[in-house]
Amino acid sequence: MKTGCTPAIHRILVICEGNHCRGPMAEAMLRAALPPGIQVASAGLNALEGLPVDPEVSRLMAEAGLDVSGHAGRQLTEELLLAADLVLVMDLPQKAWCEATTPSLLGRIFLLGHWRPEGAREIPDPFRQGAEAFRTAFENIHLSVSDWLPRLAHEQRSA
């Protein structure tokens, strides 16, 4: 590895609130776009453990050609956090919580929307907000994932 380069990213963890809507969408989009050598997982701060994605998420993802039928909500643990090379969260309170809980991860925790314009970096939770909120979250997650892809590809070439 070159001096001054960051370590290669092999494990990405996406964090949301319930691991029922935003996290599974981002996980599936990243997994589909990244090489198989990069593991992508998701978990929730207050996960709906064992439950499938929201039906609206399933519908939107199927329209996009992505299958999330095998997803089961998973609670975030310290072990999951520590195993991640990159942690992507949906909003600033989640970022602050992760940094306060696991200070050794400072510098590895970012908003999924980190590269989006100011004011569009956080992705609100669509849970129980109706189809339009889900569509907006889907579009914001898609844009955010697209913004990360060239940076992650560069990371893999530098490793």
C-alpha positions as CSV (number, residue, x, y, z in Angstrom):
1,M,0.0,0.0,0.0
2,K,1.3,3.5,-0.8
3,T,2.2,5.8,2.0
4,G,-0.5,8.2,2.9
5,C,-3.3,6.0,1.4
6,T,-6.2,4.9,3.4
7,P,-6.7,1.2,3.9
8,A,-8.7,-0.6,1.3
9,I,-12.4,-0.9,1.9
10,H,-13.6,-4.5,2.1
11,R,-16.6,-4.3,4.5
12,I,-19.2,-1.6,4.3
13,L,-21.9,-1.3,7.0
14,V,-25.0,0.8,6.3
15,I,-26.9,2.0,9.4
16,C,-30.5,3.3,9.6
17,E,-33.1,3.3,12.4
18,G,-35.1,0.1,12.0
19,N,-33.2,-1.8,9.2
20,H,-36.6,-2.0,7.5
21,C,-36.4,0.8,4.8
22,R,-33.4,2.9,4.1
23,G,-30.6,0.6,5.2
24,P,-31.8,-2.4,3.1
25,M,-32.3,-0.2,0.1
26,A,-28.7,1.2,0.3
27,E,-27.3,-2.2,1.1
28,A,-28.9,-3.8,-2.0
29,M,-27.9,-0.9,-4.3
30,L,-24.3,-0.9,-3.1
31,R,-24.0,-4.7,-3.3
32,A,-25.3,-4.7,-6.9
33,A,-22.9,-2.0,-8.0
34,L,-19.7,-3.0,-6.2
35,P,-17.4,-5.9,-7.0
36,P,-18.0,-9.2,-5.1
37,G,-14.9,-8.7,-3.0
38,I,-16.6,-5.9,-1.1
39,Q,-19.0,-7.1,1.6
40,V,-22.0,-4.9,2.3
41,A,-24.4,-5.3,5.2
42,S,-26.9,-3.2,7.0
43,A,-28.2,-2.9,10.6
44,G,-30.5,-0.7,12.6
45,L,-30.1,1.3,15.8
46,N,-33.6,0.1,16.8
47,A,-34.0,-2.8,14.4
48,L,-37.2,-4.5,13.6
49,E,-35.2,-7.7,14.1
50,G,-36.0,-10.6,11.8
51,L,-38.7,-8.7,9.9
52,P,-38.6,-8.3,6.1
53,V,-38.4,-4.9,4.4
54,D,-41.4,-2.7,4.3
55,P,-43.7,-3.7,1.4
56,E,-43.1,-0.3,-0.3
57,V,-39.4,-0.9,-0.2
58,S,-39.9,-4.3,-1.8
59,R,-42.0,-2.8,-4.5
60,L,-39.5,0.0,-5.3
61,M,-36.6,-2.3,-5.3
62,A,-38.3,-4.8,-7.6
63,E,-39.0,-1.9,-10.0
64,A,-35.3,-1.2,-10.0
65,G,-34.5,-4.9,-10.6
66,L,-33.2,-5.5,-7.1
67,D,-34.4,-8.3,-4.9
68,V,-34.6,-7.6,-1.2
69,S,-36.9,-10.5,-0.4
70,G,-34.2,-12.3,1.7
71,H,-33.6,-9.3,4.0
72,A,-34.3,-9.7,7.7
73,G,-33.9,-6.8,10.0
74,R,-30.8,-6.9,12.2
75,Q,-29.8,-5.0,15.3
76,L,-26.6,-3.0,15.2
77,T,-23.9,-4.4,17.5
78,E,-20.5,-3.2,18.5
79,E,-19.0,-6.2,16.7
80,L,-20.6,-5.1,13.4
81,L,-19.3,-1.6,13.8
82,L,-15.8,-2.7,14.6
83,A,-15.7,-5.1,11.6
84,A,-16.6,-2.3,9.1
85,D,-14.0,-0.5,7.1
86,L,-16.7,2.1,6.2
87,V,-19.9,2.9,8.1
88,L,-22.6,4.8,6.2
89,V,-25.4,6.4,8.1
90,M,-28.6,8.2,7.1
91,D,-28.5,11.3,9.4
92,L,-26.4,13.3,11.7
93,P,-27.8,11.9,15.0
94,Q,-26.9,8.4,13.8
95,K,-23.4,9.6,12.9
96,A,-23.0,11.2,16.3
97,W,-24.3,8.1,18.1
98,C,-21.9,5.8,16.3
99,E,-18.9,8.2,16.9
100,A,-19.8,8.5,20.6
101,T,-20.4,4.8,21.0
102,T,-17.3,3.6,19.2
103,P,-14.7,6.4,19.1
104,S,-12.2,4.1,17.4
105,L,-14.3,4.4,14.2
106,L,-13.8,8.2,13.8
107,G,-12.9,8.8,10.2
108,R,-14.7,5.7,9.0
109,I,-18.3,7.0,9.7
110,F,-19.9,9.1,7.0
111,L,-23.4,10.1,6.0
112,L,-24.5,8.1,3.0
113,G,-25.3,11.5,1.5
114,H,-21.8,12.8,2.3
115,W,-21.1,13.9,-1.3
116,R,-24.6,15.4,-1.9
117,P,-25.1,19.2,-1.9
118,E,-25.5,21.0,1.5
119,G,-29.0,20.5,2.8
120,A,-29.5,17.2,0.9
121,R,-27.1,15.0,2.8
122,E,-29.4,13.5,5.4
123,I,-32.0,11.0,4.2
124,P,-35.3,11.1,6.3
125,D,-36.9,7.9,7.4
126,P,-39.9,7.1,5.2
127,F,-41.4,4.6,7.6
128,R,-45.2,5.1,8.0
129,Q,-44.9,8.2,5.8
130,G,-46.6,7.0,2.6
131,A,-45.5,6.0,-0.9
132,E,-44.2,9.5,-1.8
133,A,-41.8,9.5,1.2
134,F,-40.5,6.1,0.2
135,R,-40.0,7.2,-3.4
136,T,-38.1,10.3,-2.2
137,A,-35.9,8.2,0.1
138,F,-35.3,5.7,-2.7
139,E,-34.2,8.5,-5.1
140,N,-32.0,10.1,-2.4
141,I,-30.4,6.8,-1.6
142,H,-29.8,6.0,-5.3
143,L,-28.1,9.4,-5.8
144,S,-26.0,9.0,-2.7
145,V,-24.9,5.5,-3.6
146,S,-24.0,6.8,-7.1
147,D,-21.9,9.5,-5.6
148,W,-20.0,6.9,-3.5
149,L,-19.3,4.5,-6.3
150,P,-16.4,6.3,-8.1
151,R,-14.8,7.0,-4.7
152,L,-15.0,3.3,-3.7
153,A,-13.8,2.2,-7.1
154,H,-10.8,4.6,-6.7
155,E,-10.2,3.1,-3.3
156,Q,-10.0,-0.4,-4.7
157,R,-7.6,0.7,-7.5
158,S,-5.3,2.4,-4.8
159,A,-5.2,-0.7,-2.6
